[in-house]
Amino acid sequence: MNRMRVVWNRIWKVLSNHFVEVANHQNIRVSTYALDSLRQLTMKFLEKDEMTGYNFQAEFLRPFEIIIVGTPSSAGGTVHKDIKEYIVQIVQYMTGASFKHIRSGWKTVFHICAAVTADPSTREETVQDAFSIVEKVMEDRHYHLFAENFTEGVRTLLTFGQSKVNVTISQKAIEYLLKAADYLADPSTPDPPPPPNSSLAGVPAAPPPQPATAAEGGSHPAAHWFPILRGLSMLISDPRREVRAQALNGVFDVLREKGNLVFDEDTWRMVFNGVIKPLFDDIHHQMVPQEQKQDGIPGQMPGAGRPDGAASMGPPTCLAALTALVRLFETHLEALCFLLEDVLRLIQNCIQHELEAVARIGVEGFKQLLLSTGRKLRPESWQKVTKSILLLFRESMPTKLIDVDVQGARELPFSKDDVVIQCVVQLLLIDMLQDAATQFYENIPPHGIMTLLDALQQSFEFAQDFNRRIELRQTLKRLGFMKEMKQLPGLLKQERESLSCSLKVLFQVQADPRMQGTDFAAQAVERLLRLCGSVLRNYVSKEQLLHERTELASGSSNDNSAESIREREATNEVEREVLGLIPIISDVVVKGLKDLPQEQFEKHAKELFPLFCELTVVNSREVRLMVREVLLERVTPLLRVGADGGGAGGS
């Protein structure tokens, strides 16, 4: 034992291979004897203080690691799992007896603990023994040992977090990972040594980021943060609810509380692309219908092969992750504004998901983003938001509904579920847009307002065109689309909601001083008058059509021929449209025109007056009363002015 360390190092290169070979012997007694001899010899070396810059301890402990990592029992190796568990007991004993003497050996100890935990055949008691070794290092008085072996320690904790043998151990491992994040964020603590370029054998680890530039004389700040954040994000797909929730809260708490203190723009982008985006990709993958994952395997029941809890983790986890992302973006809005387009694209992916629950969550996340940041967004950011909304309206338009051959179709040429989700998304987007326009109108720049109006107009025009095609809607029902409904498939609500929202925004534009004297003002007036005229004429014509159809139907109420049934269906649809238009005509169109500034009303009175006259003969008393108010309050004064002017001219 008194030989020079350099000499012992050469001798050990030969002896260590011999110990590994004997420990792999098929006879467990021989293996145990070899390990016990190795333990005694190693304990002797651990009693000697290790000089700075030397790694003799790591070399003398490495045979234990090679035995565990190099011959996994699940692969048919010659080492029995009892031997592996005996190694953990040996390491636990050595670290307890020679704790204060171990220096470079901790690196190998972490490797051993991680390797034995990663083996799914390891018993819970052995994992607990390995975790007790790490717990001792995590104590405040010994934490410098963890910091000196930071990379290995983090990867070991991640392995414990991923272990399914004990939920408590996984939760404690996450707590220790968050403690490691606190250490990195503390400016008073020394920086850990730079991480190695290669990952540890047998230990699952996320690849370190490859920054374009690094600080001279040190590693990029993301080099230590990335394994912690990426590891936590991977635990969010864990089938255990407690682990998922703690990991999700942990990763976003770290980013929200510490990110702005230590991350620059490049690091934030690296974290978004390497942690947040893969996180949502994992969540979305978990929610893909199982029959698609199985790829049509015969005899495979839906849900078979899916990890326990994965079937229910999707939507709740997706909503929690999206809420946490919005909260993070709001907290560091100034620092993260350059990532707005990436955040919007991520939300778009949720809204365009094939599951309705995820699509709804995506729209809800978009609403949360607008509610929390609407008053803080700059005009250029609002431009990006409004363009994103317009794109969502276009891409979620259920255009497949009109791609049906009315005469020759024998089956639906599209997936019913996909189209239904698009219809739902249209309504959700209209509702979101209306909330945004109501609460943040003054914050949205004029160009953004016009972009939102374009989105609403496209939604309205498509729905109106589809609703007019009665024969197409009858064909869709005959082919099985929405056949459980009594009435024909239709987009009446989309038509009404988009129309109502468009009109409200257009009336708001008329009183907006920012618009006055701009091209937007002229566009808005022209669009408002055209839309109001179109809606009022459509309402009057539909009322007349309904009256005619009702008279014709009264004479053939007992006729049950196919033609009569189709006629009654068409009449019912016209009646639904008329009833749905009444609130819009009275509460939005007529009331909005009545509340126009005096100058604008006078300017367009000549165009509006004939439309009001048409409304005086409709069946709806509600509409007629509102028209009466307009005529009395706004038109009558104009007649008096005209009469006074005529009298003066005659004298």
C-alpha positions as CSV (number, residue, x, y, z in Angstrom):
1,M,0.0,0.0,0.0
2,N,3.0,2.3,0.4
3,R,3.9,2.2,-3.3
4,M,3.8,5.4,-5.3
5,R,0.3,6.2,-6.7
6,V,1.6,6.2,-10.2
7,V,2.9,2.7,-9.7
8,W,-0.4,1.6,-8.2
9,N,-2.2,3.1,-11.1
10,R,-0.3,0.9,-13.6
11,I,-0.8,-2.2,-11.4
12,W,-4.5,-1.4,-11.1
13,K,-5.1,-1.4,-14.8
14,V,-4.3,-5.1,-14.8
15,L,-5.9,-6.0,-11.5
16,S,-9.2,-4.2,-12.2
17,N,-9.8,-6.2,-15.3
18,H,-9.2,-9.4,-13.4
19,F,-11.7,-8.3,-10.6
20,V,-14.3,-7.5,-13.3
21,E,-13.8,-10.9,-15.0
22,V,-14.1,-12.8,-11.7
23,A,-17.1,-10.8,-10.6
24,N,-18.8,-11.9,-13.8
25,H,-18.3,-15.6,-12.9
26,Q,-21.4,-17.7,-13.1
27,N,-20.9,-19.1,-9.7
28,I,-22.4,-16.4,-7.3
29,R,-20.0,-17.4,-4.5
30,V,-17.0,-16.7,-6.6
31,S,-18.5,-13.4,-7.7
32,T,-19.3,-12.4,-4.1
33,Y,-15.7,-13.3,-3.0
34,A,-14.2,-11.2,-5.8
35,L,-16.4,-8.2,-4.8
36,D,-15.6,-8.6,-1.1
37,S,-11.9,-8.6,-1.9
38,L,-12.3,-5.6,-4.2
39,R,-14.2,-3.8,-1.4
40,Q,-11.4,-4.4,1.1
41,L,-8.7,-3.2,-1.3
42,T,-10.7,-0.1,-2.2
43,M,-11.3,0.7,1.5
44,K,-7.6,0.7,2.0
45,F,-7.1,3.2,-0.8
46,L,-9.9,5.4,0.4
47,E,-8.2,5.8,3.8
48,K,-5.4,7.7,2.0
49,D,-6.0,11.3,1.2
50,E,-6.2,12.0,-2.5
51,M,-4.0,14.7,-3.9
52,T,-5.6,17.6,-5.9
53,G,-5.6,16.9,-9.6
54,Y,-5.5,13.1,-9.3
55,N,-8.5,10.7,-9.9
56,F,-7.2,7.5,-8.3
57,Q,-10.3,7.0,-6.3
58,A,-12.5,7.1,-9.4
59,E,-10.2,4.5,-11.0
60,F,-10.4,2.2,-8.0
61,L,-14.2,2.4,-7.8
62,R,-14.6,2.0,-11.6
63,P,-14.7,-1.9,-11.6
64,F,-18.0,-1.7,-9.6
65,E,-19.4,0.6,-12.3
66,I,-18.2,-1.6,-15.1
67,I,-19.8,-4.7,-13.6
68,I,-23.2,-2.9,-13.3
69,V,-23.2,-1.0,-16.6
70,G,-21.4,-3.5,-18.8
71,T,-23.5,-6.5,-18.1
72,P,-27.2,-5.7,-17.6
73,S,-29.1,-8.7,-16.2
74,S,-32.0,-8.1,-18.5
75,A,-29.6,-8.7,-21.5
76,G,-28.7,-12.2,-20.4
77,G,-25.4,-11.3,-18.8
78,T,-23.5,-13.6,-16.4
79,V,-23.9,-11.3,-13.3
80,H,-26.9,-12.1,-11.2
81,K,-29.0,-9.1,-10.1
82,D,-28.1,-10.1,-6.4
83,I,-24.5,-9.2,-7.3
84,K,-25.6,-5.8,-8.5
85,E,-27.5,-5.2,-5.3
86,Y,-24.5,-6.4,-3.3
87,I,-22.5,-3.7,-5.1
88,V,-24.9,-1.0,-4.0
89,Q,-24.6,-2.3,-0.4
90,I,-20.8,-2.2,-0.7
91,V,-20.9,1.4,-2.1
92,Q,-23.3,2.4,0.6
93,Y,-21.0,1.0,3.3
94,M,-17.9,2.6,1.8
95,T,-19.4,6.1,1.5
96,G,-20.6,5.9,5.0
97,A,-17.3,4.7,6.5
98,S,-15.0,6.9,4.4
99,F,-17.3,9.8,3.5
100,K,-14.8,12.5,4.4
101,H,-12.0,10.9,2.4
102,I,-13.9,10.5,-0.9
103,R,-13.2,13.2,-3.6
104,S,-13.0,12.1,-7.2
105,G,-14.7,8.9,-6.2
106,W,-18.1,10.6,-6.0
107,K,-18.2,10.8,-9.8
108,T,-18.1,7.0,-10.0
109,V,-20.5,6.6,-7.1
110,F,-23.1,8.7,-9.0
111,H,-22.6,6.6,-12.0
112,I,-23.2,3.4,-10.0
113,C,-26.4,4.8,-8.4
114,A,-27.7,5.9,-11.7
115,A,-27.0,2.7,-13.5
116,V,-28.5,0.4,-10.9
117,T,-31.6,2.6,-10.7
118,A,-32.1,2.6,-14.5
119,D,-32.3,-1.2,-14.5
120,P,-36.0,-2.0,-14.4
121,S,-35.3,-5.4,-12.7
122,T,-33.8,-3.7,-9.6
123,R,-35.8,-4.1,-6.4
124,E,-37.3,-1.2,-4.6
125,E,-35.1,-1.7,-1.5
126,T,-31.9,-1.5,-3.7
127,V,-33.1,1.8,-5.3
128,Q,-33.8,3.2,-1.8
129,D,-30.3,2.2,-0.7
130,A,-28.8,4.0,-3.8
131,F,-31.0,7.0,-3.2
132,S,-29.9,7.2,0.5
133,I,-26.3,7.6,-0.8
134,V,-27.3,10.6,-3.0
135,E,-29.5,12.1,-0.2
136,K,-26.5,12.4,2.1
137,V,-24.5,14.3,-0.6
138,M,-27.5,16.6,-1.0
139,E,-27.4,17.8,2.6
140,D,-26.4,21.5,2.9
141,R,-23.1,20.7,4.8
142,H,-22.0,18.3,2.0
143,Y,-23.5,20.1,-1.0
144,H,-20.1,21.2,-2.2
145,L,-19.6,17.5,-3.2
146,F,-22.6,17.6,-5.4
147,A,-21.5,20.9,-7.0
148,E,-18.1,19.5,-7.8
149,N,-19.8,16.6,-9.6
150,F,-22.7,18.6,-10.8
151,T,-23.3,17.0,-14.2
152,E,-23.1,13.5,-12.9
153,G,-25.3,14.4,-9.9
154,V,-28.1,15.9,-12.1
155,R,-28.2,12.9,-14.4
156,T,-28.4,10.6,-11.4
157,L,-31.3,12.6,-10.0
158,L,-33.1,12.4,-13.3
159,T,-32.7,8.7,-13.3
160,F,-34.3,8.5,-9.8
161,G,-37.1,10.7,-11.1
162,Q,-37.7,8.4,-14.0
163,S,-37.7,5.3,-11.8
164,K,-41.1,3.8,-11.4
165,V,-40.4,1.8,-8.2
166,N,-41.3,4.5,-5.7
167,V,-43.2,7.7,-6.2
168,T,-41.8,9.3,-3.1
169,I,-38.2,8.8,-4.4
170,S,-39.1,10.4,-7.8
171,Q,-40.7,13.4,-6.0
172,K,-37.7,13.9,-3.8
173,A,-35.4,13.7,-6.8
174,I,-37.4,16.5,-8.5
175,E,-37.0,18.5,-5.3
176,Y,-33.2,18.0,-5.4
177,L,-33.2,19.0,-9.1
178,L,-34.9,22.3,-8.2
179,K,-32.4,22.7,-5.4
180,A,-29.7,22.3,-8.1
181,A,-31.4,25.1,-10.1
182,D,-31.3,27.3,-7.0
183,Y,-27.6,26.7,-6.7
184,L,-27.0,27.7,-10.4
185,A,-29.0,30.9,-10.0
186,D,-27.3,32.0,-6.8
187,P,-24.5,34.4,-7.8
188,S,-22.7,33.9,-4.6
189,T,-21.9,30.2,-5.2
190,P,-19.0,29.0,-7.3
191,D,-19.7,27.7,-10.8
192,P,-19.7,23.9,-11.2
193,P,-17.0,22.5,-13.5
194,P,-17.8,22.5,-17.2
195,P,-19.8,19.4,-18.2
196,P,-18.0,16.7,-20.3
197,N,-18.9,16.5,-24.0
198,S,-19.8,12.8,-23.9
199,S,-22.8,11.4,-22.0
200,L,-22.4,8.7,-19.4
201,A,-22.7,5.1,-20.5
202,G,-25.9,3.5,-19.3
203,V,-27.4,6.7,-17.9
204,P,-30.2,8.4,-19.9
205,A,-29.4,12.0,-20.6
206,A,-30.5,14.8,-22.8
207,P,-27.8,16.0,-25.2
208,P,-26.3,19.3,-24.2
209,P,-27.0,22.3,-26.3
210,Q,-24.5,23.4,-28.9
211,P,-24.3,27.2,-28.6
212,A,-22.9,29.2,-31.5
213,T,-20.7,31.2,-29.1
214,A,-19.6,30.7,-25.5
215,A,-18.1,33.0,-23.0
216,E,-14.3,33.0,-23.3
217,G,-12.7,30.8,-20.7
218,G,-16.0,29.1,-19.6
219,S,-19.0,27.1,-20.8
220,H,-22.3,28.5,-22.1
221,P,-24.7,29.1,-19.3
222,A,-27.2,26.7,-20.8
223,A,-24.7,23.8,-20.5
224,H,-25.7,23.3,-16.9
225,W,-29.3,24.5,-17.1
226,F,-30.3,22.5,-20.1
227,P,-30.0,19.0,-18.5
228,I,-32.1,20.1,-15.5
229,L,-34.9,21.8,-17.6
230,R,-34.9,19.1,-20.3
231,G,-35.0,16.4,-17.7
232,L,-37.9,18.0,-15.8
233,S,-39.8,18.4,-19.1
234,M,-39.3,14.8,-19.9
235,L,-40.8,13.8,-16.5
236,I,-44.0,15.7,-17.4
237,S,-44.9,12.7,-19.6
238,D,-44.6,10.3,-16.6
239,P,-47.7,8.2,-16.1
240,R,-47.8,9.1,-12.4
241,R,-50.0,12.1,-11.8
242,E,-48.0,13.4,-8.8
243,V,-44.7,13.3,-10.7
244,R,-46.2,15.0,-13.7
245,A,-47.7,17.8,-11.7
246,Q,-44.5,18.4,-9.7
247,A,-42.3,18.3,-12.8
248,L,-44.6,20.7,-14.7
249,N,-44.7,23.2,-11.9
250,G,-41.0,22.8,-11.3
251,V,-39.8,23.5,-14.9
252,F,-42.0,26.6,-15.3
253,D,-41.3,27.9,-11.8
254,V,-37.6,27.7,-12.5
255,L,-38.0,29.6,-15.8
256,R,-40.3,32.2,-14.4
257,E,-38.4,32.9,-11.2
258,K,-34.8,32.5,-12.3
259,G,-34.7,32.6,-16.1
260,N,-34.6,36.4,-16.5
261,L,-31.8,36.6,-14.0
262,V,-29.4,34.3,-15.8
263,F,-30.6,33.8,-19.4
264,D,-29.8,36.0,-22.3
265,E,-31.8,36.0,-25.6
266,D,-29.8,33.2,-27.1
267,T,-30.3,31.0,-24.1
268,W,-34.0,31.8,-23.9
269,R,-34.3,30.7,-27.6
270,M,-32.3,27.6,-26.9
271,V,-34.5,26.7,-23.9
272,F,-37.7,27.3,-25.9
273,N,-36.6,25.2,-28.8
274,G,-34.9,22.5,-26.7
275,V,-37.3,22.3,-23.7
276,I,-40.7,23.9,-24.2
277,K,-41.4,22.8,-27.8
278,P,-40.4,19.2,-27.2
279,L,-42.5,19.3,-24.0
280,F,-45.6,20.1,-26.0
281,D,-44.7,17.6,-28.7
282,D,-44.5,14.9,-26.1
283,I,-47.9,15.9,-24.7
284,H,-49.5,15.9,-28.1
285,H,-48.0,12.5,-28.9
286,Q,-49.5,11.1,-25.8
287,M,-53.0,12.2,-27.0
288,V,-52.8,10.8,-30.5
289,P,-55.6,8.2,-30.7
290,Q,-54.2,4.8,-29.9
291,E,-55.6,3.2,-33.0
292,Q,-53.3,5.5,-35.0
293,K,-50.3,4.6,-32.8
294,Q,-51.0,0.9,-33.3
295,D,-51.3,1.5,-37.0
296,G,-54.1,-0.8,-37.4
297,I,-52.7,-3.9,-35.6
298,P,-55.4,-6.6,-35.8
299,G,-56.7,-7.8,-32.5
300,Q,-55.2,-4.8,-30.6
301,M,-57.8,-3.2,-28.3
302,P,-57.9,0.6,-28.2
303,G,-55.6,1.8,-25.4
304,A,-53.6,-1.4,-25.3
305,G,-49.9,-0.9,-24.8
306,R,-50.4,2.6,-23.5
307,P,-48.7,3.4,-20.2
308,D,-50.9,3.5,-17.1
309,G,-52.3,7.0,-16.8
310,A,-51.3,8.1,-20.3
311,A,-54.9,8.0,-21.5
312,S,-56.0,10.6,-19.0
313,M,-52.9,12.7,-18.8
314,G,-53.3,14.5,-22.1
315,P,-55.9,17.4,-21.9
316,P,-55.4,18.3,-18.2
317,T,-51.6,18.3,-18.6
318,C,-51.8,20.2,-21.9
319,L,-54.0,22.9,-20.3
320,A,-51.7,23.2,-17.3
321,A,-48.6,23.4,-19.5
322,L,-50.2,26.1,-21.8
323,T,-51.4,28.1,-18.8
324,A,-47.9,27.9,-17.3
325,L,-46.4,29.0,-20.6
326,V,-48.7,32.0,-20.8
327,R,-47.9,33.0,-17.3
328,L,-44.1,32.7,-18.0
329,F,-44.5,34.9,-21.1
330,E,-46.5,37.5,-19.2
331,T,-44.0,37.6,-16.4
332,H,-41.0,38.3,-18.7
333,L,-42.9,40.0,-21.6
334,E,-40.2,42.5,-22.3
335,A,-37.5,39.9,-22.3
336,L,-39.5,37.3,-24.3
337,C,-41.3,39.5,-26.8
338,F,-38.9,38.2,-29.5
339,L,-40.4,34.7,-28.9
340,L,-44.0,35.8,-29.5
341,E,-44.3,34.3,-33.0
342,D,-42.9,31.0,-31.6
343,V,-45.5,31.0,-28.7
344,L,-48.3,31.8,-31.2
345,R,-47.2,29.0,-33.4
346,L,-47.2,26.6,-30.5
347,I,-50.7,27.7,-29.6
348,Q,-51.8,27.2,-33.2
349,N,-50.5,23.6,-33.1
350,C,-52.8,23.0,-30.1
351,I,-55.8,24.6,-31.8
352,Q,-55.2,22.6,-35.0
353,H,-54.9,19.3,-33.0
354,E,-57.1,16.4,-34.1
355,L,-58.8,16.1,-30.7
356,E,-61.5,18.6,-29.9
357,A,-60.4,18.8,-26.2
358,V,-56.9,20.0,-27.3
359,A,-58.3,22.4,-29.8
360,R,-60.5,24.0,-27.1
361,I,-57.5,24.1,-24.8
362,G,-55.5,25.9,-27.5
363,V,-58.2,28.6,-27.9
364,E,-58.4,28.9,-24.1
365,G,-54.6,29.4,-24.0
366,F,-54.8,32.1,-26.7
367,K,-57.5,33.8,-24.7
368,Q,-55.4,33.7,-21.5
369,L,-52.4,35.1,-23.5
370,L,-54.5,38.1,-24.7
371,L,-56.1,38.7,-21.3
372,S,-52.8,38.8,-19.5
373,T,-50.8,40.7,-22.1
374,G,-53.3,42.6,-24.2
375,R,-52.7,46.0,-22.6
376,K,-48.9,45.5,-22.6
377,L,-48.4,44.4,-26.2
378,R,-46.7,46.9,-28.5
379,P,-48.4,47.7,-31.9
380,E,-45.9,45.5,-33.7
381,S,-46.7,42.6,-31.4
382,W,-50.4,43.1,-31.9
383,Q,-49.8,42.9,-35.7
384,K,-48.3,39.4,-35.1
385,V,-51.3,38.4,-33.0
386,T,-53.9,39.6,-35.4
387,K,-52.1,37.9,-38.4
388,S,-52.1,34.7,-36.3
389,I,-55.8,35.0,-35.7
390,L,-56.5,35.5,-39.4
391,L,-54.4,32.5,-40.2
392,L,-56.3,30.4,-37.7
393,F,-59.6,31.4,-39.2
394,R,-58.5,30.5,-42.7
395,E,-56.9,27.1,-41.7
396,S,-59.9,26.0,-39.5
397,M,-62.5,26.9,-42.1
398,P,-64.6,23.8,-42.8
399,T,-64.2,24.1,-46.5
400,K,-64.7,20.3,-47.0
401,L,-68.4,20.8,-46.4
402,I,-68.8,22.3,-49.8
403,D,-66.6,19.8,-51.7
404,V,-69.5,17.3,-51.9
405,D,-71.1,16.2,-55.2
406,V,-74.8,16.8,-54.6
407,Q,-75.9,14.5,-57.3
408,G,-73.5,11.6,-57.3
409,A,-72.1,11.4,-53.8
410,R,-72.6,8.0,-52.0
411,E,-70.6,8.6,-48.9
412,L,-69.0,11.6,-47.1
413,P,-65.6,12.5,-48.7
414,F,-64.2,13.7,-45.4
415,S,-63.9,12.7,-41.8
416,K,-66.9,13.9,-39.8
417,D,-64.9,14.4,-36.6
418,D,-62.3,16.6,-38.3
419,V,-65.0,18.9,-39.8
420,V,-67.0,19.1,-36.6
421,I,-63.8,20.2,-34.8
422,Q,-63.2,22.9,-37.4
423,C,-66.8,24.2,-36.9
424,V,-66.3,24.3,-33.1
425,V,-63.0,26.1,-33.5
426,Q,-64.6,28.7,-35.7
427,L,-67.1,29.5,-33.0
428,L,-64.4,29.6,-30.3
429,L,-62.2,31.9,-32.4
430,I,-65.1,34.3,-33.0
431,D,-65.9,34.4,-29.2
432,M,-62.2,35.0,-28.5
433,L,-62.0,37.7,-31.1
434,Q,-65.0,39.4,-29.7
435,D,-63.6,39.4,-26.2
436,A,-60.3,40.8,-27.5
437,A,-62.0,43.6,-29.5
438,T,-64.2,44.5,-26.5
439,Q,-61.5,44.7,-23.9
440,F,-58.4,45.8,-25.9
441,Y,-59.8,47.8,-28.8
442,E,-57.8,50.9,-27.9
443,N,-54.6,48.8,-27.7
444,I,-55.0,47.2,-31.1
445,P,-53.5,49.3,-34.0
446,P,-55.8,50.3,-36.9
447,H,-54.2,47.9,-39.2
448,G,-54.7,45.1,-36.7
449,I,-58.4,46.0,-36.4
450,M,-58.8,45.7,-40.1
451,T,-57.1,42.3,-40.1
452,L,-59.5,41.1,-37.5
453,L,-62.4,42.4,-39.6
454,D,-61.0,40.4,-42.6
455,A,-61.0,37.3,-40.5
456,L,-64.6,37.8,-39.4
457,Q,-65.7,38.6,-42.9
458,Q,-64.2,35.4,-44.3
459,S,-65.9,33.4,-41.6
460,F,-69.3,35.1,-42.2
461,E,-69.2,34.9,-46.0
462,F,-68.3,31.2,-45.9
463,A,-71.1,30.3,-43.4
464,Q,-73.6,32.4,-45.3
465,D,-72.8,30.8,-48.6
466,F,-73.1,27.3,-47.0
467,N,-76.3,28.0,-45.3
468,R,-77.9,29.2,-48.5
469,R,-77.2,25.8,-50.2
470,I,-80.2,23.9,-48.9
471,E,-79.8,21.0,-51.3
472,L,-76.2,20.5,-50.3
473,R,-77.1,20.5,-46.6
474,Q,-79.9,17.9,-47.3
475,T,-77.3,15.8,-49.2
476,L,-74.9,16.0,-46.2
477,K,-77.6,14.8,-43.8
478,R,-78.5,12.0,-46.2
479,L,-74.9,10.9,-46.2
480,G,-74.7,10.8,-42.4
481,F,-73.3,14.1,-41.4
482,M,-74.9,15.4,-38.2
483,K,-77.8,12.9,-38.9
484,E,-78.7,12.8,-35.2
485,M,-80.0,16.4,-35.4
486,K,-83.6,17.1,-36.3
487,Q,-82.7,20.1,-38.5
488,L,-80.3,20.2,-41.4
489,P,-76.6,20.6,-40.9
490,G,-75.8,24.3,-40.9
491,L,-73.5,27.0,-39.9
492,L,-76.2,29.4,-38.7
493,K,-74.5,30.2,-35.4
494,Q,-71.2,30.9,-37.1
495,E,-72.9,33.2,-39.6
496,R,-74.8,35.1,-36.8
497,E,-71.8,35.3,-34.4
498,S,-69.3,36.5,-37.0
499,L,-71.8,39.0,-38.4
500,S,-72.7,40.4,-35.0
501,C,-69.0,40.7,-34.0
502,S,-68.1,42.3,-37.4
503,L,-70.9,44.9,-37.0
504,K,-70.0,45.7,-33.4
505,V,-66.4,46.3,-34.3
506,L,-67.3,48.4,-37.4
507,F,-69.6,50.6,-35.4
508,Q,-66.8,51.0,-32.8
509,V,-64.4,52.1,-35.6
510,Q,-66.8,54.9,-36.6
511,A,-66.2,56.6,-33.3
512,D,-62.4,55.9,-33.2
513,P,-60.4,59.2,-33.5
514,R,-57.3,57.2,-34.6
515,M,-59.2,56.1,-37.8
516,Q,-60.3,59.6,-38.8
517,G,-58.6,60.9,-41.9
518,T,-57.0,57.6,-42.8
519,D,-57.6,55.1,-45.5
520,F,-58.9,52.7,-42.8
521,A,-61.8,55.0,-42.0
522,A,-63.1,55.1,-45.6
523,Q,-62.7,51.3,-45.9
524,A,-64.6,50.8,-42.6
525,V,-67.5,53.1,-43.6
526,E,-67.8,51.4,-47.0
527,R,-67.7,47.9,-45.4
528,L,-70.2,48.9,-42.7
529,L,-72.8,50.3,-45.2
530,R,-72.3,47.4,-47.5
531,L,-72.7,44.9,-44.7
532,C,-75.7,46.6,-43.1
533,G,-77.5,46.9,-46.5
534,S,-76.8,43.3,-47.3
535,V,-78.0,42.1,-43.9
536,L,-81.2,44.2,-43.9
537,R,-82.1,43.2,-47.5
538,N,-81.4,39.6,-46.7
539,Y,-83.6,39.7,-43.7
540,V,-86.5,41.3,-45.6
541,S,-86.2,38.8,-48.5
542,K,-86.1,35.9,-46.1
543,E,-89.2,37.1,-44.3
544,Q,-91.0,37.4,-47.7
545,L,-89.8,33.9,-48.7
546,L,-90.9,32.5,-45.4
547,H,-94.3,34.0,-45.8
548,E,-94.6,32.5,-49.3
549,R,-93.4,29.0,-48.3
550,T,-95.7,29.0,-45.3
551,E,-98.7,29.6,-47.5
552,L,-97.7,26.9,-49.9
553,A,-97.0,24.4,-47.1
554,S,-100.4,24.9,-45.5
555,G,-102.0,23.3,-48.5
556,S,-99.8,20.2,-48.5
557,S,-99.3,19.5,-44.7
558,N,-100.5,15.9,-45.1
559,D,-98.2,15.2,-48.1
560,N,-95.4,12.9,-47.0
561,S,-93.6,12.6,-50.4
562,A,-89.9,13.1,-50.5
563,E,-90.3,16.4,-52.4
564,S,-92.7,17.7,-49.7
565,I,-90.4,16.6,-46.9
566,R,-87.5,18.5,-48.5
567,E,-89.7,21.6,-49.0
568,R,-90.7,21.5,-45.3
569,E,-87.1,21.1,-44.3
570,A,-86.2,24.1,-46.4
571,T,-89.0,26.2,-44.9
572,N,-87.9,25.3,-41.4
573,E,-84.4,26.4,-42.2
574,V,-85.6,29.7,-43.5
575,E,-87.6,30.2,-40.3
576,R,-84.6,29.4,-38.2
577,E,-82.5,32.0,-40.1
578,V,-85.2,34.7,-39.8
579,L,-85.5,34.1,-36.0
580,G,-81.8,34.1,-35.6
581,L,-81.4,37.4,-37.5
582,I,-84.0,39.3,-35.4
583,P,-81.7,40.1,-32.4
584,I,-78.9,41.1,-34.8
585,I,-81.2,43.4,-36.8
586,S,-82.7,45.1,-33.7
587,D,-79.9,45.1,-31.2
588,V,-76.9,45.5,-33.4
589,V,-77.7,46.9,-36.9
590,V,-80.6,49.3,-36.2
591,K,-79.3,50.3,-32.8
592,G,-75.8,50.8,-34.1
593,L,-77.1,53.0,-36.9
594,K,-79.2,54.9,-34.5
595,D,-76.2,55.6,-32.3
596,L,-73.9,56.9,-35.1
597,P,-72.5,60.3,-34.7
598,Q,-74.9,63.0,-36.1
599,E,-72.5,64.0,-38.8
600,Q,-72.1,60.5,-40.1
601,F,-75.9,59.7,-39.9
602,E,-76.7,62.8,-41.9
603,K,-74.1,61.9,-44.4
604,H,-75.5,58.4,-45.1
605,A,-79.2,59.1,-44.3
606,K,-80.1,59.0,-48.0
607,E,-78.8,55.4,-48.3
608,L,-80.2,54.2,-45.0
609,F,-83.8,55.6,-45.3
610,P,-85.0,53.1,-47.9
611,L,-83.7,50.3,-45.8
612,F,-85.6,51.5,-42.7
613,C,-88.8,51.8,-44.8
614,E,-88.4,48.1,-45.8
615,L,-88.2,47.2,-42.1
616,T,-91.5,48.8,-41.2
617,V,-93.5,46.0,-42.7
618,V,-91.6,43.0,-41.2
619,N,-93.4,40.7,-38.8
620,S,-91.1,41.2,-35.9
621,R,-92.5,43.8,-33.5
622,E,-89.1,44.2,-31.9
623,V,-87.6,45.3,-35.1
624,R,-90.4,47.6,-36.0
625,L,-90.2,49.4,-32.6
626,M,-86.5,49.9,-33.0
627,V,-87.0,51.3,-36.5
628,R,-89.7,53.6,-35.1
629,E,-87.2,55.0,-32.6
630,V,-84.7,55.7,-35.4
631,L,-87.3,57.5,-37.5
632,L,-88.5,59.6,-34.6
633,E,-85.1,60.5,-33.1
634,R,-82.8,60.7,-36.0
635,V,-84.8,61.0,-39.3
636,T,-87.5,63.5,-38.1
637,P,-85.0,66.2,-37.1
638,L,-83.5,66.0,-40.6
639,L,-86.9,66.5,-42.1
640,R,-87.4,69.6,-40.0
641,V,-84.1,71.0,-41.0
642,G,-85.0,70.4,-44.6
643,A,-88.4,72.1,-44.2
644,D,-86.8,75.1,-42.5
645,G,-84.3,75.4,-45.3
646,G,-87.0,75.1,-47.9
647,G,-89.1,77.8,-46.2
648,A,-86.2,80.2,-46.1
649,G,-85.5,79.6,-49.7
650,G,-89.1,80.3,-50.6
651,S,-89.2,83.6,-48.9
